[in-house]
Amino acid sequence: MVDEEKGVSQEKCGGKAELAAVAPATAIEESSPARPQSPELEHVPDGGREAWTVVLGSSLGLFASAGMINSYGTFQTYYKTTLLPSSSPSAISLVGSLQVFFLYFLGTLTGRVFDAYGTKVMIPLGSFLCVISFMLLSLCQKDHAYQVYLSQGVLFGIGIALLFNPCVAVLGHWFRKRRALVIGLATGGSASGGVVFPIILQKLIPRVGFGWAVRIIAFILLCCLVVTCLTVRTRLSLSGHISLRTAVDLEGFKDPRYTLATIGAFLLFYGFFIPYFYIQVYADFRGISPRVGDYLLAILNAMNIPSRILPGYIADKVGTLTVFVPAAAVCSVLVLGLWLPSHGAASIVAFSALYGLFSGAFVSLLASHIATISPREKYGARLGSVYMIVAVATLVGTPTGGALLKQTDEEHFNRLIVFCGTMIVAGTAVLAMAWVVGSEAFRRRWAHIKYR
């Protein structure tokens, strides 16, 4: 989910902006004005055994890190019923929100570290933090919520932040013409993790217990991340110094298109992760058979895989908001028109599949739109500014929803679903305003009025 995004390929955004669109402030944007590149740096292999091994390592790195974010709904259900029964749904969902928060908030900083030092430090360190955090999680005691916060929320969240940007940004060192393809393959790893890990946990917990189930997951992460450490490497020269002055750019808020896009993103991401965290809890409440309910999160994430790739491809042809706004509108209709009245297995499965299919556009198209309205030399900083605001929304969104679910009954679930739908509707409306303001017809009319 936390989620991985597809780059834009429009010429006016440039090649660097194309890759930068896939991750929170990814490190392809340079921190200083463009410099002439030497001829040897302009050559990009676009294939070969070494380049494809980098793609393999990146895919496994995203599978093991961001894939676990997409699996948090399974943990939410288990914590509520077994490990943390004394904690409220709001408090439990904060663990998953912390992971997403660190991914977005630290994305700007990790991008600059990648510019300076590449993958040699961050990928091994991030791999260590991800594995050790799950080993510690397996030792957490019942109703000791702070242990889960520190291990899975903070430690694992920082590990993901250190892994995600380098795994995506390094692809720009090896591919140019096939960049969109390899980004789709790599970021598809995170959605694939959201399919595989929930199923593994659901099968292992009843057989070996939560502790050993989590340890087995940690060993799987270890195997994947060892391959990532051995295969992911940079090819181009690195700056050797870190500049944080250009990590954010508040000048962009003078542009109404940028301001509206940021407000719309905040509202959308405030409600975006609620179905991912609560769909299995809702299925349990409705009495759905575990043979169906245990696979809802896997279905949702499986449908996310094509929605990470196809919307960006279509947006390249017709415009980013031309795809983004209808996709967000469909999600709002699905939440209020399908999830809210759903009672049986068929309607809940249908919602999971369709919401997964359309909501993937949220993460893939936001950065693409920022690229189309930002100067190339300021793209990374402006994307960083947007994602710092989005980080706040992801941190408080699902806990706010959990606070509305004080009891697992009809009334409180309706409050949760209506809140989620309302936030998505509000975000869609603001994005539609950004669409209108950014249209050629509006700008011509505004220029006519301004200078008349």
C-alpha positions in Angstrom: 0.0 0.0 0.0 2.3 2.1 2.5 2.8 1.9 1.1 5.4 2.3 -3.6 4.5 4.4 -6.7 4.9 4.4 -10.4 7.0 7.1 -12.0 5.8 9.5 -14.6 7.2 9.5 -18.1 6.2 12.9 -19.4 9.1 14.7 -21.0 8.5 18.0 -19.2 9.1 16.2 -15.9 12.4 14.7 -17.0 13.8 11.3 -16.4 14.8 12.1 -12.8 11.3 13.2 -11.9 10.0 10.0 -13.5 11.7 7.8 -11.0 11.2 10.2 -8.1 7.4 9.8 -8.4 7.5 6.2 -7.2 8.5 6.9 -3.6 8.4 9.5 -0.9 10.9 12.2 -2.1 13.1 9.5 -3.6 16.6 10.4 -4.2 16.7 10.9 -8.0 16.3 14.6 -7.8 19.6 16.4 -7.3 19.9 18.8 -4.4 21.7 21.4 -6.4 21.1 23.0 -9.8 21.6 20.7 -12.8 25.2 20.1 -13.7 26.5 18.9 -17.0 27.0 15.2 -16.9 30.1 13.5 -18.2 29.5 11.2 -21.2 30.1 8.0 -19.3 27.3 8.8 -16.9 24.8 9.3 -19.7 25.0 5.6 -20.7 22.3 3.4 -19.1 22.5 -0.4 -19.6 18.7 -0.9 -19.7 19.2 -4.6 -19.3 21.8 -7.3 -18.8 22.4 -9.7 -16.0 23.7 -7.2 -13.5 20.8 -4.8 -14.0 18.2 -7.5 -13.7 19.7 -8.7 -10.5 19.3 -5.2 -9.1 15.6 -5.5 -10.0 15.3 -8.8 -8.3 16.9 -7.4 -5.1 14.7 -4.4 -5.1 11.6 -6.5 -5.6 12.5 -8.7 -2.6 13.4 -5.7 -0.5 10.0 -4.1 -1.1 8.3 -7.5 -0.6 9.9 -7.9 2.8 9.5 -4.3 4.0 6.5 -2.4 2.5 4.7 -5.7 2.0 4.4 -6.0 5.8 2.7 -2.6 6.0 0.0 -3.9 3.6 -0.4 -6.9 5.9 -1.1 -5.0 9.1 -4.9 -5.8 9.0 -4.1 -9.3 10.1 -2.1 -8.1 13.1 -4.9 -5.7 13.9 -7.4 -8.5 14.2 -5.1 -10.7 16.3 -4.0 -7.9 18.6 -7.7 -7.0 19.3 -8.8 -10.5 20.1 -5.7 -12.1 21.7 -2.5 -10.1 22.3 -3.8 -6.7 23.3 -7.4 -7.2 24.3 -7.3 -4.4 26.8 -6.3 -1.8 24.2 -8.8 0.1 22.1 -8.9 -0.3 18.3 -7.6 3.2 18.0 -4.5 2.4 20.1 -3.9 -0.8 18.2 -4.2 0.8 14.7 -1.6 3.4 15.8 1.1 0.6 15.5 0.4 0.3 11.8 0.0 4.1 11.4 3.5 4.6 12.8 5.0 2.4 10.1 3.4 4.4 7.3 4.3 7.7 9.1 8.0 6.8 9.2 8.0 5.7 5.6 6.6 9.0 4.4 8.1 11.4 6.9 11.7 10.0 6.7 11.5 9.6 2.9 12.8 13.0 2.3 15.9 12.5 4.5 16.6 9.0 3.2 16.5 10.3 -0.3 19.2 12.8 0.4 21.3 10.1 2.1 21.0 8.0 -1.0 22.2 10.9 -3.1 25.3 11.1 -1.0 26.2 7.5 -0.1 24.0 5.2 -2.2 22.9 1.9 -0.8 25.9 0.8 1.2 24.7 2.1 4.6 20.9 2.3 4.4 20.0 -1.1 3.0 22.1 -3.2 5.4 21.0 -1.0 8.3 17.3 -1.1 7.3 17.5 -4.9 6.8 18.9 -5.4 10.3 16.2 -3.2 11.8 13.4 -5.0 10.0 14.6 -8.5 11.0 15.5 -7.6 14.6 12.2 -5.8 15.1 10.2 -8.9 14.3 12.3 -11.0 16.5 11.6 -8.6 19.3 7.9 -8.6 18.4 7.7 -12.3 18.8 8.7 -11.8 22.5 6.1 -9.2 23.3 3.9 -10.1 26.3 0.1 -9.9 26.5 -1.3 -6.5 27.1 2.1 -4.8 27.0 1.2 -2.5 24.2 4.4 -0.4 24.5 6.5 -3.4 23.5 4.5 -3.7 20.2 4.7 0.1 19.6 8.5 0.1 20.0 9.2 -3.1 18.0 6.7 -3.1 15.2 5.7 0.5 15.1 8.9 2.5 15.6 11.8 0.1 14.9 10.2 -1.6 11.9 8.9 1.7 10.6 12.4 3.2 10.6 13.7 0.0 8.9 11.1 0.3 6.1 12.0 4.0 5.6 15.7 3.1 5.2 14.9 0.3 2.7 12.1 1.7 0.5 13.8 4.7 -1.1 17.1 3.1 -2.1 15.3 0.0 -3.5 13.3 2.2 -5.8 15.7 5.0 -6.6 18.6 2.7 -7.6 16.6 1.5 -10.6 17.2 4.8 -12.3 20.9 4.0 -12.3 20.3 0.9 -14.4 17.3 1.6 -16.6 15.9 4.4 -18.7 13.8 3.1 -21.6 12.4 0.2 -19.5 12.2 2.2 -16.3 8.4 2.1 -16.1 8.5 -1.7 -16.5 11.1 -2.3 -13.8 9.4 0.2 -11.4 6.2 -1.7 -11.8 7.9 -5.0 -11.2 9.7 -3.8 -8.1 6.8 -1.9 -6.5 4.6 -4.9 -7.3 6.7 -6.7 -4.7 5.2 -4.7 -1.9 1.6 -5.6 -3.0 2.7 -9.2 -3.4 3.9 -9.2 0.2 0.5 -7.9 1.2 -1.0 -11.0 -0.4 1.5 -13.6 0.9 2.2 -12.5 4.5 -1.5 -12.4 5.8 -2.0 -16.0 4.5 1.2 -17.2 6.1 0.2 -15.6 9.5 -3.4 -16.9 9.4 -2.1 -20.5 8.7 0.8 -20.4 11.3 -0.7 -18.8 14.3 -3.2 -21.5 15.1 -0.5 -24.2 14.6 2.6 -22.8 16.2 1.4 -19.8 18.1 2.0 -16.1 17.5 5.6 -16.0 18.7 6.9 -18.7 16.3 4.7 -17.4 13.5 6.4 -14.0 13.8 9.8 -15.6 14.0 9.2 -17.6 10.9 8.2 -14.3 9.2 11.4 -12.8 10.4 13.4 -15.6 8.9 11.6 -15.1 5.6 12.4 -11.4 5.8 16.1 -12.3 6.5 16.3 -14.5 3.4 14.8 -11.8 1.2 16.9 -9.0 2.6 20.2 -10.9 2.4 19.5 -11.1 -1.4 18.7 -7.4 -1.4 21.9 -6.5 0.3 24.0 -8.6 -2.1 22.3 -7.5 -5.4 21.2 -3.9 -5.0 24.0 -1.5 -5.8 24.5 1.9 -7.4 26.2 2.5 -10.7 26.5 6.3 -11.0 28.8 8.5 -9.0 27.5 9.8 -5.7 27.8 13.3 -4.3 29.5 12.3 -1.0 27.8 15.1 0.9 24.3 15.6 2.3 22.2 18.7 1.7 19.0 19.0 3.7 18.3 22.6 2.7 16.3 21.5 -0.4 14.6 18.6 1.3 11.3 20.6 1.4 10.1 23.6 -0.6 7.3 25.7 0.8 7.3 28.1 -2.1 5.1 25.6 -3.9 2.1 26.6 -1.8 2.0 29.9 -3.8 0.7 27.8 -6.7 -3.1 27.1 -6.1 -2.8 23.8 -8.0 -0.1 22.6 -5.6 -2.0 23.8 -2.5 -5.2 22.1 -3.6 -3.4 18.9 -4.4 -1.7 18.9 -1.0 -5.0 19.5 0.8 -6.7 16.8 -1.3 -4.0 14.3 -0.5 -4.2 15.0 3.2 -7.9 14.3 3.2 -7.7 11.2 1.0 -4.9 9.6 3.0 -6.7 10.4 6.2 -9.2 7.7 5.3 -7.3 5.7 2.7 -5.9 3.0 5.1 -9.0 2.4 7.2 -10.3 -0.5 5.0 -6.9 -2.1 5.0 -6.8 -2.1 8.8 -10.4 -2.9 9.6 -11.8 -5.1 6.8 -11.0 -8.3 8.6 -12.4 -7.0 11.9 -15.6 -6.1 10.1 -15.8 -9.6 8.5 -15.5 -11.1 12.0 -18.2 -8.9 13.3 -20.5 -9.9 10.4 -19.9 -13.6 11.2 -18.1 -14.3 7.9 -16.5 -17.7 7.8 -12.7 -17.6 8.5 -12.3 -19.5 5.2 -13.4 -16.3 3.5 -12.6 -13.6 6.1 -8.9 -14.6 6.5 -8.3 -13.9 2.8 -10.0 -10.5 2.5 -6.7 -8.6 3.0 -4.9 -10.8 0.5 -7.7 -10.2 -2.0 -7.5 -6.4 -1.4 -3.7 -6.4 -1.9 -3.8 -8.7 -4.9 -6.0 -6.3 -6.7 -3.6 -3.5 -5.8 -0.9 -5.0 -8.1 -2.5 -3.9 -11.4 -3.6 -0.7 -9.9 0.0 0.3 -9.2 0.8 0.1 -12.9 -2.2 0.7 -15.1 -3.4 4.1 -13.8 0.1 5.6 -14.4 0.2 4.2 -17.9 -3.2 5.7 -18.7 -2.4 9.0 -17.0 0.6 9.4 -19.3 -1.9 9.5 -22.1 -4.8 11.5 -20.8 -3.4 13.5 -17.8 -2.9 12.6 -14.1 -6.0 14.1 -12.6 -8.1 12.8 -15.4 -7.5 9.4 -13.9 -6.9 10.3 -10.2 -10.2 12.1 -9.6 -12.5 9.4 -11.1 -10.6 6.7 -9.2 -11.0 8.6 -5.9 -14.7 9.2 -6.7 -15.2 5.4 -7.3 -13.5 4.6 -4.0 -15.9 7.0 -2.2 -18.9 5.3 -3.9 -17.5 1.9 -2.9 -17.1 2.8 0.7 -20.5 4.5 1.2 -22.4 2.5 -1.4 -21.0 -1.0 -1.0 -19.1 -1.3 2.3 -21.6 0.5 4.4 -24.7 -1.6 3.6 -22.7 -4.9 3.2 -23.7 -7.8 5.5 -22.8 -11.0 3.7 -19.6 -12.5 2.4 -20.3 -11.7 -1.3 -20.7 -8.0 -0.8 -17.7 -7.7 1.5 -15.4 -9.7 -0.9 -16.6 -7.5 -3.7 -15.8 -4.4 -1.8 -12.3 -5.7 -0.9 -11.5 -6.5 -4.5 -12.9 -3.3 -6.0 -11.4 -1.0 -3.4 -8.0 -2.6 -3.8 -8.3 -2.2 -7.6 -9.1 1.5 -7.5 -7.3 2.7 -4.3 -3.9 1.8 -5.7 -4.2 4.9 -7.9 -3.9 7.0 -4.7 -0.3 6.2 -4.1 0.8 5.9 -7.8 -0.7 9.1 -9.1 -0.2 11.7 -6.3 3.5 12.0 -7.0 2.9 11.9 -10.7 0.6 14.9 -10.5 3.1 16.8 -8.3 5.7 16.2 -11.0 3.5 17.7 -13.7 3.0 21.0 -11.8 6.5 21.4 -10.3 9.7 22.7 -11.8 12.1 19.8 -12.5 14.8 21.2 -10.3 12.4 21.6 -7.3 10.4 18.4 -7.8 12.1 16.4 -5.0 11.7 19.1 -2.5 8.1 19.8 -3.3 7.2 16.1 -3.2 8.9 16.0 0.2 6.7 18.8 1.4 3.6 17.0 0.3 4.6 13.7 1.9 5.4 15.3 5.2 1.8 16.5 5.3 0.6 13.1 4.1 2.6 11.5 6.9 0.5 13.3 9.5 -2.7 12.1 7.8 -1.5 8.5 7.8 -0.4 8.8 11.5 -3.7 10.0 12.8 -6.2 8.6 10.2 -6.7 5.0 11.3 -6.4 5.8 15.0 -9.2 8.4 14.5 -11.3 5.7 12.8 -10.5 3.4 15.7 -11.7 6.0 18.2 -15.1 5.8 16.4 -15.1 2.1 16.9 -15.4 2.0 20.7 -17.5 -1.1 20.4 -17.8 -3.7 17.7 -21.5 -3.2 16.9 -23.6 -1.9 14.0 -23.7 1.7 15.1 -20.0 2.1 15.7 -19.0 0.4 12.5 -21.4 2.7 10.6 -19.6 5.6 12.2 -16.3 4.3 11.1 -17.3 3.6 7.5 -19.2 6.9 7.1 -16.1 8.8 8.4 -13.8 6.9 5.9 -16.2 7.7 3.1 -16.6 11.3 4.1 -12.8 11.9 4.1 -12.5 10.3 0.7 -15.4 12.4 -0.7 -13.9 15.6 0.7 -10.5 14.7 -0.8 -12.0 13.9 -4.2 -13.8 17.3 -4.2 -10.6 19.2 -3.5 -8.8 17.3 -6.2 -11.6 18.1 -8.6 -11.0 21.8 -7.8 -7.3 21.3 -8.5 -8.3 19.7 -11.8 -10.4 22.7 -12.7 -7.8 25.2 -11.6 -5.1 23.4 -13.6 -7.2 23.2 -16.8 -6.1 25.2 -19.8 -9.6 26.8 -20.1 -9.6 28.0 -16.5 -6.1 29.5 -16.8 -6.9 31.3 -20.0 -10.1 32.7 -18.5 -8.2 33.7 -15.3 -5.5 35.4 -17.3 -8.1 37.3 -19.3 -9.8 38.5 -16.1 -6.5 39.4 -14.4 -5.1 41.5 -17.2 -8.3 43.0 -18.6 
